[in-house]
């Protein structure tokens, strides 16, 4: 399953890179988090955006959800991923792949609990013009 997902992500990432016009732009960083857009295209009202996101040790993405599915590959470090039940729904090391479903029914947080920077390559499949993520309140977990 992971091999199939990795192959699918690689294919979509390659497609996005090939059909992108214009230059890649930087996105504003969050507290301690950096990101940059690697490729972007819009097809039939859907934005396909390939983005690199880096979290220093001890940082989190904050609680959020996405308006479209997300596909990611861990390039460096370890991603600890938690859902709204406060339980981990996956720990992903270098080379690991993750898929996040769309919508407010899937509130989650990504955490870098390691001592090395976490670097992700993420493909966002979003309705045209939608933000990368929508902030959500902490669902009652003892961590942020």
Beta strands, then each sheet from edge to edge (+ up, - down):
strand 1: 33-43
strand 2: 46-55
strand 3: 64-65
strand 4: 70-76
strand 5: 79-83
strand 6: 88-92
strand 7: 97-100
strand 8: 108-111
strand 9: 118-127
strand 10: 134-135
sheet 1: 1+ 2- 9+ 4- 7+
sheet 2: 3+ 10-
sheet 3: 6+ 5- 8+
end
